[in-house]
Amino acid sequence: MENQQVVLSARTSANVTVRSARPREYLTEREIEKLMAAAGANRWGHRDATAVLIAYRHGLRAGELVALRWDDIDFRAAKLHVRRSKGGMASVHPLGGKELRALRRLQRETPDGVRTVHVFVSERLAPLSVAGYQRMVARAGKAAGFPFLVHSHMLRHSTGYKLANDGQDTRAIQHYLGHRSIASTVRYTALAPDRFKGFWKD
């Protein structure tokens, strides 16, 4: 009976597949800059680098980024109206100088006499597709030399981790990212290193 149990356990252990842990799901601010530089080196460089910047600064999902319209942007007041998908809460975000300059340039580079509704458009001036945006981010990650696959949702996670590491209020981060439940936001504060500051005194 004991021998049978040993054989069974040996067979079971032989069938177990050991998977390596997933890499982290966010990029640091310096890595975001590296990703933007790689995106900026392609044919539609300014559009793509601006897409990465806006997605990161405002925690946008792929669908939210490609749905962004020029009438969502108030250049005078430096405000961005963010419409969330997945039942998230809409909000109005401030736009920084770097973002405003990038968006104004993108607007200027639209062919004369053409008025596009969407901010990020394809070569044919159709709205950029979710798949096209996702492929661009993945290609930029590869071109930047990251040792792991970079995907578009990483930019949203990077926003959460950056704000949490800066010590921003968890409830404010929740509203900024449009989370219905604060449970979705706590994952970012859980990895903020300042939570452990002062644990050891040398």
C-alpha positions in Angstrom: 0.0 0.0 0.0 2.8 2.4 0.9 4.7 1.5 -2.3 1.5 2.3 -4.3 1.3 5.7 -2.6 4.9 6.5 -3.5 4.3 5.5 -7.1 1.2 7.6 -7.3 2.9 10.7 -5.8 5.9 10.2 -8.2 3.5 10.1 -11.2 1.7 13.2 -9.9 4.9 15.2 -9.4 6.2 14.3 -12.8 3.0 15.8 -14.4 3.3 19.1 -12.7 4.3 22.0 -14.9 6.4 24.6 -13.1 5.7 28.1 -14.5 8.0 31.1 -13.9 6.5 34.1 -12.1 5.0 36.8 -14.4 7.1 39.9 -14.7 5.9 43.0 -13.1 2.9 44.7 -14.7 4.1 48.3 -14.7 6.9 50.5 -15.9 8.8 53.1 -14.0 8.7 56.8 -15.1 12.2 56.4 -16.6 11.1 53.3 -18.5 8.0 55.2 -19.8 10.4 57.8 -21.2 12.4 55.0 -22.8 9.3 53.6 -24.4 8.2 57.0 -25.7 11.6 57.5 -27.3 11.3 54.1 -29.0 7.8 54.9 -30.2 8.9 58.3 -31.4 11.5 56.7 -33.7 9.0 55.1 -36.1 7.2 56.6 -39.1 4.3 58.1 -37.0 6.7 58.9 -34.2 5.1 62.0 -32.7 1.6 60.5 -32.8 2.8 57.3 -31.1 4.9 59.0 -28.5 2.0 61.3 -27.7 -0.3 58.3 -27.4 2.0 56.7 -24.8 2.4 60.0 -22.9 -1.4 60.6 -22.7 -2.2 57.0 -21.8 0.4 57.0 -19.1 -0.4 60.5 -17.6 -4.2 59.7 -17.5 -4.2 55.9 -16.9 -6.2 55.2 -20.1 -7.2 51.8 -21.3 -6.5 51.1 -25.0 -10.2 51.6 -25.8 -10.3 54.9 -23.9 -7.2 56.2 -25.6 -8.3 55.5 -29.2 -11.8 57.0 -28.4 -10.3 60.3 -27.3 -11.8 63.2 -29.2 -10.5 66.7 -29.8 -13.6 68.1 -28.1 -12.6 66.2 -24.9 -9.6 68.6 -24.7 -9.9 72.2 -23.5 -6.7 73.8 -24.4 -7.5 77.1 -22.8 -8.3 75.6 -19.4 -5.8 72.8 -19.8 -8.3 70.2 -19.0 -9.1 66.7 -20.4 -12.5 65.1 -20.1 -11.9 61.4 -19.5 -14.7 59.0 -20.5 -14.1 55.6 -18.9 -15.1 52.2 -20.2 -16.1 49.2 -18.2 -18.6 51.2 -16.1 -15.8 53.4 -14.7 -16.4 56.9 -13.4 -15.8 59.8 -15.8 -13.7 62.7 -14.6 -11.9 65.8 -15.7 -8.1 65.8 -15.5 -5.6 68.7 -15.6 -3.3 68.7 -18.6 0.4 69.5 -18.1 2.6 71.6 -20.3 4.3 68.7 -21.9 1.0 67.1 -22.8 -0.5 70.4 -24.2 2.6 71.0 -26.4 2.5 67.4 -27.7 -1.3 67.6 -28.5 -1.0 71.0 -30.2 1.8 69.7 -32.4 -0.3 66.7 -33.2 -3.2 68.9 -34.2 -0.9 71.1 -36.3 0.4 68.1 -38.2 -3.1 67.1 -39.4 -3.3 67.7 -43.1 -4.6 71.1 -44.1 -8.3 71.3 -44.5 -9.0 68.0 -42.7 -10.9 68.1 -39.4 -10.6 64.8 -37.6 -12.9 64.0 -34.7 -10.5 61.7 -33.0 -7.1 62.7 -31.6 -5.3 59.5 -32.7 -5.9 58.6 -36.3 -4.4 56.2 -38.8 -2.6 57.1 -42.1 -6.1 57.2 -43.7 -7.3 59.6 -41.0 -9.7 56.9 -39.6 -9.7 56.5 -35.8 -6.7 54.4 -34.6 -7.9 50.9 -33.8 -7.4 49.3 -30.4 -5.4 46.4 -32.0 -3.2 48.9 -33.9 -2.5 50.9 -30.8 -1.7 47.7 -28.8 0.7 46.5 -31.6 2.4 49.8 -31.6 3.1 49.7 -27.8 4.4 46.1 -28.0 6.7 47.0 -30.9 8.0 50.1 -29.1 8.7 47.9 -26.0 10.7 45.5 -28.2 12.5 48.3 -29.9 13.4 49.8 -26.5 15.0 46.6 -25.5 12.8 45.6 -22.5 13.5 42.0 -21.5 9.7 41.3 -21.1 6.6 41.9 -23.2 5.3 45.4 -22.9 1.5 45.7 -23.4 -0.7 48.7 -23.5 -2.5 48.0 -20.1 0.9 48.3 -18.5 0.7 52.1 -19.0 -2.5 52.2 -16.9 -0.9 50.2 -14.1 2.2 52.4 -14.3 0.0 55.4 -13.6 -1.4 53.8 -10.5 2.0 52.8 -9.2 3.5 56.2 -9.9 0.7 58.1 -8.0 0.9 55.6 -5.1 4.7 55.9 -4.9 4.3 59.7 -4.9 2.1 59.3 -1.7 -1.1 60.5 -3.4 -4.3 59.7 -1.5 -5.8 56.3 -2.3 -9.3 57.7 -2.7 -8.0 60.4 -5.1 -6.1 57.7 -7.2 -9.4 55.7 -7.3 -11.2 58.6 -8.8 -8.4 59.6 -11.1 -8.4 56.0 -12.6 -12.2 55.8 -12.6 -12.3 52.7 -10.4 -15.8 51.9 -9.1 -14.4 50.0 -6.2 -11.4 51.1 -4.1 -10.3 47.5 -3.9 -9.1 47.9 -7.5 -6.9 50.8 -6.4 -5.3 49.2 -3.3 -3.1 47.0 -5.4 -1.0 50.1 -6.3 -0.6 51.4 -2.7 0.4 47.8 -1.6 3.6 48.1 -3.6 4.5 51.7 -2.6 8.0 51.5 -1.0 7.4 54.5 1.3 5.0 52.3 3.3 8.1 50.7 4.8 10.2 53.8 5.3 11.7 53.9 8.8 11.2 50.2 9.5 15.0 49.9 10.2 17.2 52.4 11.9 20.9 52.1 11.4 
